[in-house]
Amino acid sequence: MDRKNLDRLRSKYTDGHSEKELNPIFQRVSEQLFNAEGTRNAPYAGISTLLSAPYMPSAASSDNFENLQVALVGVPMDLGVSNRPGARFGPRAMRTIERIGPYNHELDCMPVSDLRVGDIGDVPFRSRFSLDSCHDDIESFFTRIVKAGVVPLAVGGDHSVTHPILRAFGSDQPVGMIHFDAHCDTGGEYDGSKFHHGGPFRNAVLDGVLDPARSIQIGIRGSSEYLWEFSEDAGMTVMHIEDINRLGCDAVIAKAREVVGDGPVYVTFDVDALDPAFAPGTGTPEVGGMSSREAIQILRGLKGLNIVGGDVVEVAPQYDATTNTAHIGSQLLFEILSLMVFSPALTGQRK
């Protein structure tokens, strides 16, 4: 061993060393996390919230949402599922996940600290039995958030919840979309309803709130291709899992950036975009999907896009004995929140 280097390390890192000696980037992180006595909050203590953000349920009843920049919202509703139910427990499961963040080393940000972020609780539903009234309640709740100038980041719930959220955004102008999923979710009516989780984006396009020319769907696969004709007919860009395998993540990132351009864009992530080896706790798993590493790489490549909202949906924890699905769902939520730090919708508003 190099004795001189050992002496240097002992001098710098043994008792009494000052945090001022740390890398300035890490010093900023440390100052946010540790108090004057050198103690940080235990990740397993206190009230569980999404991404350990401050719990602010009272903000939901405030006209200005207590000046939040980003509102984390649970949407515990899964009346639109076509296969296994249980995504109504997704928000609760993701709130129990500890040690997500707080620092994103690739994007160099601490989103919960860099922005005014709060977990404002769950959408209040009038009925647990009516899909239509639940969608109305979601749209009404998110319309208030959007009109207050707050960026919503939601946790489902099944993927049908994204349709009323997009309606809240698109009342003024349609938005673009980056959609991670095994399924295009542009199917039509069946079993007497068009509002199931297999059709939210057909509905959103036909409502005029989603711009298909500025929408890309990533990770598509499985045996339901015959249901997704609407996507390409409407002008959406569809990237199957085979495209990711053949082209690689960098090409997918470049295509997504090209499709959505500089306009407002909504990011929605169905956890069944991931292979069930990584995310078994979901209602409609499809083998052969993305790895968690690929998904995170693609998300981080979206830095700087004008992201105005997002969601993570379809976490159904009862099908997952390891909590892996809720864990990766929370990590994906963290990555989307990290992107919001650099979104033009929020640039210049960092704390």
Sequence and secondary structure as in RCSB ss.txt:
>XXXX:A:sequence
MDRKNLDRLRSKYTDGHSEKELNPIFQRVSEQLFNAEGTRNAPYAGISTLLSAPYMPSAASSDNFENLQVALVGV
PMDLGVSNRPGARFGPRAMRTIERIGPYNHELDCMPVSDLRVGDIGDVPFRSRFSLDSCHDDIESFFTRIVKAGV
VPLAVGGDHSVTHPILRAFGSDQPVGMIHFDAHCDTGGEYDGSKFHHGGPFRNAVLDGVLDPARSIQIGIRGSSE
YLWEFSEDAGMTVMHIEDINRLGCDAVIAKAREVVGDGPVYVTFDVDALDPAFAPGTGTPEVGGMSSREAIQILR
GLKGLNIVGGDVVEVAPQYDATTNTAHIGSQLLFEILSLMVFSPALTGQRK
>XXXX:A:secstr
  HHHHHHHHHHHSTT  GGGS HHHHHHHHHH  TTS    TTSS   GGG  B GGGGGSTTGGG SEEEEEE
   TT SS   GGGHHHHHHT     S BTTTTB HHHHTTEEEEEE   S SS HHHHHHHHHHHHHHHHHTT 
EEEEEESSGGGHHHHHHHHTTTS EEEEEE SS      BTTBS STT HHHHHHHTT EEEEEEEEEEE SS G
GG HHHHHHT EEEEHHHHHHH HHHHHHHHHHHHTTS EEEEEEGGGB TTT   SSS  SS B HHHHHHHHH
TTTTS EEEEEEE   GGG TT HHHHHHHHHHHHHHHHHHT TTTTT   
